């Protein structure tokens, strides 16, 4: 397992946090996702053999948020 912090832009409420958490945790290989509205980031534990960092970013962007 690896851990990465993805900066997430565009979140403004708890609903946004739930949305980002949901899209990340639904990806195969993601063990956990902790999203912080205050910090504007998502800390994700994932198996790089099953999901790439690019796929994590794409999932966040697909939900309508900026990911860096």
N, CA and C atoms as an extended XYZ file, in Angstrom:
204
Properties=species:S:1:pos:R:3:atomname:S:1:resname:S:1:resid:I:1 pbc="F F F"
N         0.839       -1.186        0.000 N   UNK     1
C         0.000        0.000        0.000 CA  UNK     1
C         0.878        1.241        0.000 C   UNK     1
N         0.411        2.240       -0.721 N   UNK     2
C         1.065        3.542       -0.729 CA  UNK     2
C         0.067        4.582       -0.260 C   UNK     2
N         0.591        5.709        0.162 N   UNK     3
C        -0.246        6.815        0.601 CA  UNK     3
C         0.152        8.055       -0.184 C   UNK     3
N        -0.853        8.821       -0.588 N   UNK     4
C        -0.595       10.040       -1.346 CA  UNK     4
C        -1.565       11.123       -0.885 C   UNK     4
N        -1.123       12.372       -0.976 N   UNK     5
C        -1.994       13.505       -0.680 CA  UNK     5
C        -2.255       14.232       -1.990 C   UNK     5
N        -3.528       14.357       -2.324 N   UNK     6
C        -3.942       15.051       -3.542 CA  UNK     6
C        -4.608       16.358       -3.135 C   UNK     6
N        -4.117       17.462       -3.649 N   UNK     7
C        -4.757       18.751       -3.407 CA  UNK     7
C        -6.052       18.790       -4.207 C   UNK     7
N        -7.153       19.127       -3.539 N   UNK     8
C        -8.467       19.156       -4.187 CA  UNK     8
C        -9.016       20.576       -4.122 C   UNK     8
N        -9.271       21.150       -5.290 N   UNK     9
C        -9.810       22.501       -5.358 CA  UNK     9
C       -11.282       22.475       -5.715 C   UNK     9
N       -12.014       23.467       -5.226 N   UNK    10
C       -13.417       23.610       -5.584 CA  UNK    10
C       -14.396       23.058       -4.568 C   UNK    10
N       -13.898       22.485       -3.466 N   UNK    11
C       -14.817       21.986       -2.437 CA  UNK    11
C       -15.289       23.150       -1.579 C   UNK    11
N       -16.600       23.156       -1.282 N   UNK    12
C       -17.140       24.263       -0.494 CA  UNK    12
C       -18.027       23.818        0.667 C   UNK    12
N       -18.280       22.493        0.773 N   UNK    13
C       -19.189       22.043        1.830 CA  UNK    13
C       -18.964       20.567        2.142 C   UNK    13
N       -19.684       20.085        3.129 N   UNK    14
C       -19.584       18.691        3.516 CA  UNK    14
C       -20.037       17.744        2.413 C   UNK    14
N       -20.978       18.183        1.594 N   UNK    15
C       -21.431       17.372        0.473 CA  UNK    15
C       -20.308       17.136       -0.525 C   UNK    15
N       -19.487       18.150       -0.724 N   UNK    16
C       -18.338       18.017       -1.621 CA  UNK    16
C       -17.363       16.981       -1.062 C   UNK    16
N       -17.130       17.043        0.232 N   UNK    17
C       -16.226       16.089        0.888 CA  UNK    17
C       -16.742       14.669        0.709 C   UNK    17
N       -18.044       14.471        0.928 N   UNK    18
C       -18.633       13.138        0.762 CA  UNK    18
C       -18.514       12.656       -0.683 C   UNK    18
N       -18.738       13.575       -1.624 N   UNK    19
C       -18.666       13.226       -3.039 CA  UNK    19
C       -17.253       12.772       -3.415 C   UNK    19
N       -16.240       13.537       -3.024 N   UNK    20
C       -14.856       13.184       -3.337 CA  UNK    20
C       -14.478       11.874       -2.645 C   UNK    20
N       -14.870       11.722       -1.397 N   UNK    21
C       -14.580       10.485       -0.666 CA  UNK    21
C       -15.195        9.288       -1.384 C   UNK    21
N       -16.434        9.430       -1.814 N   UNK    22
C       -17.142        8.339       -2.473 CA  UNK    22
C       -16.482        7.950       -3.795 C   UNK    22
N       -16.135        8.929       -4.639 N   UNK    23
C       -15.552        8.565       -5.938 CA  UNK    23
C       -14.185        7.901       -5.760 C   UNK    23
N       -13.449        8.317       -4.736 N   UNK    24
C       -12.135        7.705       -4.506 CA  UNK    24
C       -12.262        6.290       -3.950 C   UNK    24
N       -13.122        6.099       -2.961 N   UNK    25
C       -13.224        4.787       -2.326 CA  UNK    25
C       -13.872        3.746       -3.237 C   UNK    25
N       -14.565        4.176       -4.284 N   UNK    26
C       -15.172        3.227       -5.222 CA  UNK    26
C       -14.158        2.663       -6.212 C   UNK    26
N       -12.985        3.266       -6.304 N   UNK    27
C       -11.973        2.769       -7.232 CA  UNK    27
C       -11.351        1.481       -6.694 C   UNK    27
N       -11.168        0.488       -7.570 N   UNK    28
C       -10.505       -0.735       -7.111 CA  UNK    28
C        -9.073       -0.436       -6.687 C   UNK    28
N        -8.679       -0.986       -5.559 N   UNK    29
C        -7.326       -0.766       -5.063 CA  UNK    29
C        -7.207        0.328       -4.031 C   UNK    29
N        -8.278        1.104       -3.830 N   UNK    30
C        -8.247        2.159       -2.817 CA  UNK    30
C        -8.716        1.571       -1.492 C   UNK    30
N        -7.842        1.613       -0.485 N   UNK    31
C        -8.167        1.070        0.832 CA  UNK    31
C        -8.894        2.092        1.690 C   UNK    31
N        -8.504        3.375        1.561 N   UNK    32
C        -9.106        4.416        2.382 CA  UNK    32
C        -8.872        5.779        1.745 C   UNK    32
N        -9.813        6.688        2.012 N   UNK    33
C        -9.668        8.070        1.555 CA  UNK    33
C       -10.186        8.983        2.652 C   UNK    33
N        -9.337        9.900        3.096 N   UNK    34
C        -9.717       10.879        4.101 CA  UNK    34
C        -9.635       12.247        3.439 C   UNK    34
N       -10.791       12.907        3.311 N   UNK    35
C       -10.867       14.181        2.606 CA  UNK    35
C       -11.109       15.289        3.622 C   UNK    35
N       -10.327       16.354        3.512 N   UNK    36
C       -10.438       17.488        4.431 CA  UNK    36
C       -10.841       18.741        3.663 C   UNK    36
N       -11.996       19.292        4.033 N   UNK    37
C       -12.455       20.537        3.422 CA  UNK    37
C       -11.530       21.687        3.804 C   UNK    37
N       -11.153       21.742        5.083 N   UNK    38
C       -10.314       22.834        5.585 CA  UNK    38
C        -8.945       22.857        4.914 C   UNK    38
N        -8.351       21.685        4.750 N   UNK    39
C        -7.019       21.606        4.139 CA  UNK    39
C        -7.094       21.588        2.616 C   UNK    39
N        -8.273       21.280        2.072 N   UNK    40
C        -8.425       21.199        0.626 CA  UNK    40
C        -7.611       20.071        0.022 C   UNK    40
N        -7.679       18.909        0.685 N   UNK    41
C        -6.878       17.785        0.207 CA  UNK    41
C        -7.533       16.455        0.535 C   UNK    41
N        -7.075       15.434       -0.179 N   UNK    42
C        -7.509       14.063        0.068 CA  UNK    42
C        -6.269       13.212        0.311 C   UNK    42
N        -6.273       12.498        1.421 N   UNK    43
C        -5.191       11.562        1.734 CA  UNK    43
C        -5.716       10.170        1.383 C   UNK    43
N        -5.040        9.518        0.450 N   UNK    44
C        -5.547        8.255       -0.093 CA  UNK    44
C        -4.518        7.143        0.114 C   UNK    44
N        -4.989        6.018        0.647 N   UNK    45
C        -4.169        4.814        0.751 CA  UNK    45
C        -4.622        3.886       -0.364 C   UNK    45
N        -3.671        3.465       -1.210 N   UNK    46
C        -4.048        2.672       -2.374 CA  UNK    46
C        -2.966        1.675       -2.746 C   UNK    46
N        -3.378        0.680       -3.534 N   UNK    47
C        -2.462       -0.326       -4.059 CA  UNK    47
C        -2.080        0.106       -5.474 C   UNK    47
N        -0.829        0.532       -5.683 N   UNK    48
C        -0.424        1.006       -7.008 CA  UNK    48
C        -0.457       -0.083       -8.081 C   UNK    48
N        -0.576       -1.332       -7.676 N   UNK    49
C        -0.719       -2.417       -8.635 CA  UNK    49
C        -2.119       -2.498       -9.217 C   UNK    49
N        -3.077       -1.837       -8.553 N   UNK    50
C        -4.467       -1.885       -8.993 CA  UNK    50
C        -4.976       -0.544       -9.519 C   UNK    50
N        -4.434        0.550       -9.013 N   UNK    51
C        -4.918        1.874       -9.429 CA  UNK    51
C        -3.738        2.842       -9.451 C   UNK    51
N        -3.715        3.708      -10.448 N   UNK    52
C        -2.606        4.652      -10.581 CA  UNK    52
C        -2.958        5.999       -9.948 C   UNK    52
N        -1.938        6.777       -9.693 N   UNK    53
C        -2.145        8.131       -9.179 CA  UNK    53
C        -2.945        8.945      -10.189 C   UNK    53
N        -2.686        8.748      -11.466 N   UNK    54
C        -3.430        9.461      -12.516 CA  UNK    54
C        -4.919        9.120      -12.448 C   UNK    54
N        -5.238        7.861      -12.171 N   UNK    55
C        -6.642        7.444      -12.070 CA  UNK    55
C        -7.315        8.087      -10.860 C   UNK    55
N        -6.568        8.260       -9.773 N   UNK    56
C        -7.121        8.930       -8.600 CA  UNK    56
C        -7.462       10.378       -8.944 C   UNK    56
N        -6.545       11.050       -9.610 N   UNK    57
C        -6.782       12.439      -10.010 CA  UNK    57
C        -7.949       12.551      -10.984 C   UNK    57
N        -8.003       11.629      -11.933 N   UNK    58
C        -9.100       11.639      -12.913 CA  UNK    58
C       -10.450       11.454      -12.235 C   UNK    58
N       -10.508       10.614      -11.209 N   UNK    59
C       -11.763       10.395      -10.483 CA  UNK    59
C       -12.223       11.675       -9.799 C   UNK    59
N       -11.275       12.385       -9.185 N   UNK    60
C       -11.614       13.653       -8.510 CA  UNK    60
C       -12.083       14.678       -9.544 C   UNK    60
N       -11.363       14.771      -10.655 N   UNK    61
C       -11.741       15.722      -11.702 CA  UNK    61
C       -13.074       15.341      -12.345 C   UNK    61
N       -13.316       14.045      -12.482 N   UNK    62
C       -14.585       13.580      -13.035 CA  UNK    62
C       -15.775       13.926      -12.159 C   UNK    62
N       -15.509       14.120      -10.859 N   UNK    63
C       -16.562       14.512       -9.927 CA  UNK    63
C       -16.781       16.022       -9.930 C   UNK    63
N       -15.971       16.749      -10.730 N   UNK    64
C       -16.179       18.188      -10.868 CA  UNK    64
C       -15.245       19.046      -10.034 C   UNK    64
N       -14.162       18.473       -9.542 N   UNK    65
C       -13.230       19.226       -8.714 CA  UNK    65
C       -11.843       19.263       -9.366 C   UNK    65
N       -11.019       20.181       -8.919 N   UNK    66
C        -9.641       20.266       -9.420 CA  UNK    66
C        -8.757       19.352       -8.576 C   UNK    66
N        -7.836       18.656       -9.210 N   UNK    67
C        -6.930       17.761       -8.498 CA  UNK    67
C        -5.494       18.043       -8.926 C   UNK    67
N        -4.613       18.225       -7.939 N   UNK    68
C        -3.208       18.485       -8.242 CA  UNK    68
C        -2.328       17.615       -7.371 C   UNK    68
